[in-house]
Amino acid sequence: MTDAYWPTAEGRLSGGVDLDGREMIMLSSNDYLGLAGDERVLAGARRALDAHGTGLGLNPSIVLTRVHRELADELAGYLGCESVLLFNSCAAANCATLQTLADTPGSTIISDEYNHASIVDGCRLARGRTKVYRHDDLGSLEEQSADLTSADRTIVVTDGVFSMEGSVARLDELQPLAARLGADLVVDDSHGIGVIGATGRGSVEHHGTAAATLRTGTFAKALGAGLGGFLAGPAAVVDEVRSRGRFFIFTSPMPPASAGAAVAAIRLIRDDQSRLERLRANVARFRRGMQETGWELLDNPGPIVPVMLRDDERARRVAAVLRDRGIFTAAFSYPVVPRGTARIRVQISAAHTDHHLDAAIDAFAEAARLEPDHRS
Ligand SMILES: Cc1ncc(COP(=O)(O)O)c(C=O)c1O
C-alpha cells in the first residue's frame, strides 16, 4: 500500500466503520460475507472461549481441543476432502506445506509469478529449487518443467483467486497439466473460499476440478473468524505436513475462539446462501454503476473489483478524493503490482447497503471529473 494514512478503527465493521471518529464506507476489507460481526459467528467464538479459555498453551501437534477437531471435520465435509490440518494462519499453512513437500534438493516447486507473498516465502524455505512461470501462462509453466526427472518430487502452486486481480486460476487446465507432470497441485484459495463457485466453495468448485488438489486457505477473510488457516486434501499428504511441517509443529494453534467462529461461519454459509446472493447482487450493482464513471475495471467473477488508474500519482490522488468523501480504499502501485498497473482494489461485501455502494460510485464519479483524461 502506498498510502501513509493509518487510521484507528473503533467498533465493529459492518460495511462501514468508524475511523478516527469518522464513519467511513469500507471498500478494502476481506470480510466479503459480512460475517466478522455476525451475531451467530460471535456466539460460536464465545462458546469456544468459554469452553477452552484462550487456549491450552500447547502446540497443536501435542494436543488439539474439541473445537479444533470440530472445525477440521466441518471444513473437510464442506470442501469434500479427506483431511484438514489447521494452522494459526494461511501464511503458516503455505510455508509448512511447501517446505515439507519440497524438502529435498532434487524437488521442484513451480510457482505463478503473481502468487501471494507467503507462497514466495514457502518457496524460499524449501530445500528444493523454485521455478517461476509467467502469470496464468501454461506454456511458460511447461517450459519451466522441461528439465524435471521422474525421481524428483514436483509441486505446482498457484493462488486460486489472485488477490490484486480478483481473477480465478485456470485450475481446469492446471490440474491435468500438473497430473501429466506427476506434480502435486497446491491451490491457495484464501480469496476464493466462501465466495467463488456456484455455492461459494471456492475456485475448485468454480472449475469443477478434481478433489485431489491440495488447498490452503484462511479463516480470516470471507469466513470472518479473525485468525487461522488450513491445508485440505488427501490424508496421506496432509499427514506428511502434520508430522514434519515446521510452521505447524513449532508454533501455536489458531485460538479456540477463532476456531469456534469458523465452525459457526461454515455452518452458516453451508445452510444459507443468502449472504452469497447479496454479495453477488452488490458486486453487480457496483460494477454497473462504475461503468458510467468511465474508470477501467478488471473483469472477474468475484468480489474484488480492481479499478485501474495505471499511474501511481493518480492512484494516490483518487484514493485521497475518495477518502475526503468518506470512502476508505487502498491504492496499490509498484512493487505490489507491476509497473504501469497502479490501481485501487475495491472489495465488495454482503454487508454493504445500496446506500454504501451508491455513495462509493458517486465518489468515484467525482474523482473522474477531477481527472479529465482518466478514460485514456
Ligand atoms: C492469497 C493469500 N494467501 C495467504 C494470505 C495470508 O492469510 P493469513 O492472514 O491467514 O496468513 C493472504 C492474505 O493476505 C492471501 O491473500
The ligand as a Tripos MOL2 file, in Angstrom:
@<TRIPOS>MOLECULE
LIG
   16    16     1     0     0
SMALL
NO_CHARGES

@<TRIPOS>ATOM
      1 C1         -3.6910  -15.3700   -1.3430 C.3       1 LIG1
      2 C2         -3.3910  -15.2080    0.1200 C.ar      1 LIG1
      3 N1         -2.7870  -16.2070    0.7860 N.ar      1 LIG1
      4 C3         -2.4960  -16.1130    2.0880 C.ar      1 LIG1
      5 C4         -2.8240  -14.9790    2.8010 C.ar      1 LIG1
      6 C5         -2.4610  -14.9190    4.2570 C.3       1 LIG1
      7 O1         -3.5560  -15.2950    5.0230 O.3       1 LIG1
      8 P1         -3.4200  -15.2540    6.6160 P.3       1 LIG1
      9 O2         -3.7690  -13.8640    7.0170 O.co2     1 LIG1
     10 O3         -4.3750  -16.2620    7.1210 O.co2     1 LIG1
     11 O4         -1.9970  -15.5870    6.9090 O.co2     1 LIG1
     12 C6         -3.4680  -13.9250    2.1790 C.ar      1 LIG1
     13 C7         -3.8160  -12.7100    2.9460 C.2       1 LIG1
     14 O5         -3.4180  -11.6430    2.6930 O.2       1 LIG1
     15 C8         -3.7410  -14.0260    0.7960 C.ar      1 LIG1
     16 O6         -4.3240  -13.0130    0.1480 O.3       1 LIG1
@<TRIPOS>BOND
     1     1     2 1
     2     2     3 ar
     3     2    15 ar
     4     3     4 ar
     5     4     5 ar
     6     5     6 1
     7     5    12 ar
     8     6     7 1
     9     7     8 1
    10     8     9 2
    11     8    10 1
    12     8    11 1
    13    12    13 1
    14    12    15 ar
    15    13    14 2
    16    15    16 1
@<TRIPOS>SUBSTRUCTURE
     1 LIG1         1 GROUP 0 **** ****
